[in-house]
Amino acid sequence: MLEIPVYIATGFLESGKTSFIKEILEDHEFTEGKKVLVICCEEGVEEYEEEVLADGNAVLVTVESPEELTTDFLKQLQRQHRQKLTIFEYNGMWKIEKLLEVLPKNWPVVQTFTMIDASTFEMYLSNMRSIMMELVKLSDVVIFNRCTKDTKKGSLRRAVKAANRQVQIIYESIDGSDEDDDEDDLPFDLTADTIEIEDDDYGIWYMDVSERPEAYRNKTVRFKGQVLKNKYFKDKNFVPGRKVMTCCEADMQFIGYISFYDNISSLENKQWVTVTATVKYEFQMAYKKKGPVLYVSKVEPAQPPVNELVTF
């Protein structure tokens, strides 16, 4: 059976989905002159001009409710239009999982893009966090558009990477040109003899160590975390870490790095401690690859932070 590749562009209203798809249709090297079916699940301010559709050898079908999207309906569209490529402009308020369930077997998803207006991201994250993070989790690429010189790209990157470590991130300026992923100034001093990580900065440090291990190799850090010990760790291993809520309360995770310490027996599970350690970068079975490893020189009892949950 002939396969119909599927591309999904999702995001909230006015996040730039239509403009993104129009760029795809104008890229003849990408579409290779194949007939394209665009299934639009949302009507925004920007529209698909007839000349753009004609130039891209595309036909537009509008869907007004998620209930319309059934396997039979999509098969009917294929029989009617005989497209070689399908692009969904998918409503960010509809669950992508539902779409994936009804796609015909010969409609493989090649890539899923989430479009995000950088200027409104924090607002959506505060008010609709679970929906936003679900979009990010299922995406291959996140495109932050409408970036300016004041956009804090590091904060955007950390928030997205907390939900999906593998996602590719692209930044676009207001004029649509790509921007570099400039590193924000970190809230701690990497040149200090001991890098002091404040309670509110644990998440920033955790993500930065993961993304730039060479910047921390053989350096000493000091931070506060909870003790995690279990039967799968060796006698000299534990994880000092913190809990993070990436999506909702049901999606709570404990994040931290494998640590070596000679006096594990003195530590109690879930105890709050301040750890002083040297950062190494080694293969660990728990990671199934190389990753940050801490060699702990000192552990001190500590009080829980004011905000126990990690933020990025």
C-alpha positions in Angstrom: 0.0 0.0 0.0 1.3 3.4 -1.0 2.5 5.4 2.0 1.4 9.0 2.5 4.0 10.8 4.7 2.4 13.1 7.3 3.7 16.3 8.8 2.0 17.9 11.8 2.2 21.6 12.7 0.6 22.3 16.0 0.5 25.1 18.6 -2.0 27.6 20.1 -4.0 30.1 18.1 -1.8 32.7 16.2 1.4 30.8 17.0 2.5 30.9 13.3 1.2 27.5 12.0 -0.3 28.8 8.8 2.7 30.9 7.9 5.0 27.8 8.5 2.9 25.6 6.3 2.8 28.2 3.5 6.6 28.3 3.6 6.6 24.5 3.2 4.2 24.7 0.2 6.5 27.4 -1.4 9.5 25.1 -1.0 9.3 23.1 -4.2 12.4 21.2 -3.4 10.7 19.9 -0.3 7.3 19.0 -1.9 9.0 17.9 -5.1 5.9 18.8 -7.1 3.8 16.1 -5.3 0.2 16.8 -4.6 -0.3 17.9 -1.0 -3.4 17.7 1.2 -3.5 20.4 3.9 -6.0 19.5 6.7 -6.6 22.7 8.7 -8.1 22.2 12.1 -8.2 25.8 13.1 -9.1 29.1 11.5 -6.8 32.0 12.4 -6.3 35.5 11.1 -3.9 34.3 8.3 -5.5 32.4 5.5 -4.2 30.1 2.6 -4.4 32.2 -0.6 -5.6 30.4 -3.7 -2.4 31.2 -5.5 -0.2 29.7 -2.7 -2.2 26.5 -2.8 -2.1 26.3 -6.6 1.7 27.0 -6.7 2.2 24.3 -4.1 0.0 21.8 -5.9 -2.1 21.7 -2.7 -5.7 21.3 -1.7 -7.1 22.6 1.5 -9.7 20.8 3.7 -11.0 22.4 6.9 -12.1 20.4 9.9 -14.1 22.1 12.6 -14.1 19.5 15.4 -11.8 16.6 16.5 -14.8 14.2 16.2 -14.6 14.7 12.4 -11.2 13.2 12.3 -11.8 9.5 11.9 -9.9 6.8 10.0 -12.7 6.4 7.5 -12.9 10.2 6.9 -9.1 10.3 6.2 -9.3 7.4 3.9 -12.1 9.1 2.0 -10.0 12.2 1.6 -7.2 10.1 0.2 -9.5 8.4 -2.3 -10.9 11.9 -3.3 -7.7 13.8 -3.6 -5.0 11.1 -4.2 -2.4 13.2 -2.4 1.2 12.1 -2.0 1.8 14.2 1.2 -0.4 15.3 4.0 0.1 18.3 6.3 -2.0 18.9 9.4 -2.4 22.4 10.8 -3.5 20.9 14.1 -5.4 22.8 16.8 -3.2 23.0 19.9 -6.2 22.5 22.2 -6.9 19.1 20.6 -4.9 16.0 21.8 -2.3 14.9 19.3 -2.7 11.3 20.7 -6.2 11.2 19.3 -5.0 12.1 15.8 -2.3 9.5 16.0 -4.9 6.9 16.8 -7.0 7.6 13.8 -4.3 8.0 11.1 -4.6 5.3 8.4 -1.8 2.7 8.7 -0.2 3.9 5.5 0.0 7.5 6.8 3.3 7.5 8.8 4.1 10.6 10.8 7.5 11.9 9.6 7.8 15.0 11.9 5.7 16.9 14.4 6.4 20.6 14.8 5.1 22.8 17.7 5.0 26.5 16.9 5.3 28.9 19.9 5.1 32.6 20.1 8.1 33.4 22.3 6.4 36.6 23.5 3.5 34.7 25.0 5.2 31.5 26.1 5.5 32.3 29.8 1.8 33.3 29.9 0.7 30.0 28.4 3.1 28.1 30.6 1.6 29.7 33.7 -2.0 29.3 32.7 -2.0 26.2 30.5 1.1 24.4 31.5 -0.2 20.8 31.1 -1.4 21.4 27.6 1.7 23.2 26.5 4.0 20.5 27.9 2.0 17.8 26.2 2.5 19.5 22.9 6.2 19.7 23.5 6.5 16.1 24.7 5.2 14.8 21.4 7.2 17.1 19.1 10.3 16.5 17.1 10.9 20.2 16.6 9.8 23.3 18.6 10.0 26.6 16.8 10.0 29.8 18.9 9.0 32.6 16.6 8.7 36.4 17.1 12.0 36.4 19.1 13.6 39.8 19.9 16.9 40.8 21.4 15.3 40.7 24.8 14.0 37.1 24.4 15.6 34.9 27.1 16.3 31.9 25.0 18.0 30.0 27.8 14.8 30.1 29.8 12.7 28.9 26.8 15.2 26.1 26.1 15.3 24.8 29.6 11.5 24.8 29.9 11.1 22.8 26.7 14.1 20.4 27.4 12.6 19.6 30.8 9.7 18.0 29.0 11.5 16.6 26.0 15.3 16.2 26.1 15.5 15.1 22.5 13.5 17.9 20.9 15.2 20.2 18.4 14.7 23.9 19.1 14.7 26.7 16.4 14.5 30.4 17.2 13.1 32.8 14.6 13.1 36.6 14.8 10.1 38.8 14.0 11.1 39.0 10.4 11.2 35.2 10.1 15.0 34.8 10.0 16.7 32.2 12.2 18.5 33.2 15.3 21.4 31.6 17.2 20.8 29.9 20.5 22.8 32.4 22.6 23.5 31.2 26.1 22.0 33.4 28.9 24.2 34.5 31.7 24.1 31.8 34.3 23.0 32.8 37.9 26.2 31.2 39.3 29.9 31.6 38.8 31.5 28.8 36.7 35.0 30.2 37.5 34.6 30.0 41.3 36.7 27.4 43.2 33.4 26.0 44.4 30.3 26.7 42.2 27.5 27.6 44.6 24.1 26.6 43.3 21.3 28.4 45.1 18.0 26.5 45.8 16.1 28.3 43.0 18.8 27.7 40.5 19.0 23.9 40.8 17.0 23.3 37.7 19.1 25.7 35.6 22.3 23.9 36.8 20.9 20.4 36.2 20.0 21.2 32.6 23.2 23.1 31.9 25.4 20.2 33.2 23.5 17.8 30.9 23.8 20.0 27.8 27.4 21.2 28.4 29.3 18.6 30.5 32.7 19.9 29.3 32.0 23.2 31.1 31.7 21.4 34.4 34.3 18.6 34.1 36.5 18.3 37.2 34.8 21.4 38.8 33.5 21.4 42.3 29.8 22.2 43.0 27.8 22.7 46.1 24.0 22.4 46.1 21.0 21.2 48.2 19.1 18.0 47.4 17.2 15.1 48.7 18.8 11.7 49.2 17.6 8.9 46.9 18.9 5.4 47.7 17.5 2.1 46.4 18.4 -1.5 45.8 19.5 -0.9 42.2 22.4 1.3 43.3 25.8 0.0 44.4 26.9 0.4 48.0 28.7 3.7 47.2 26.0 5.2 44.9 23.1 7.5 45.7 21.4 10.4 43.9 21.1 13.8 45.5 18.3 15.5 43.6 15.0 17.4 43.5 11.5 16.9 42.2 10.3 18.7 39.1 6.7 19.0 37.7 7.1 19.2 34.0 3.4 19.0 33.1 1.1 18.5 36.1 1.1 16.9 39.5 0.7 13.4 38.0 3.8 14.0 36.0 6.2 14.6 38.9 9.8 13.4 38.4 12.9 13.2 40.5 16.0 14.6 38.8 19.6 14.3 39.9 22.9 12.6 38.9 24.5 9.4 40.0 26.9 10.1 42.9 29.7 8.3 44.6 30.2 8.6 48.3 32.2 6.6 50.8 29.7 6.9 53.7 26.4 6.0 52.1 25.2 4.2 55.3 25.1 7.5 57.1 22.4 8.9 54.8 18.7 8.4 55.2 16.4 8.1 52.2 14.6 11.4 51.4 16.9 13.3 53.8 17.7 16.8 52.7 21.4 17.4 52.5 23.9 19.9 51.1 26.4 18.2 48.8 29.9 19.2 47.8 31.1 17.2 44.9 33.4 17.1 41.8 31.7 16.7 38.4 33.0 13.9 36.1 31.6 12.7 32.8 31.5 8.9 32.6 29.5 5.9 31.3 26.9 4.7 33.8 24.5 1.8 33.3 21.7 3.9 34.8 22.1 6.3 31.9 23.0 3.6 29.3 25.5 6.1 28.0 28.1 8.7 29.2 26.7 11.3 31.5 27.5 13.6 34.5 28.6 11.8 37.6 29.3 13.4 41.0 32.2 12.3 43.3 31.0 13.6 46.7 33.5 14.9 49.2 31.1 16.3 51.8 27.5 15.8 52.9 25.9 18.1 55.4 22.3 17.8 56.8 20.1 20.6 55.5 16.6 22.1 55.8 14.3 21.8 52.8 14.3 24.7 50.4 11.4 27.2 50.6 10.1 25.9 47.2 10.8 22.2 47.1 9.7 21.8 43.4 12.3 22.7 40.8 11.6 25.4 38.2 13.6 26.1 35.0 
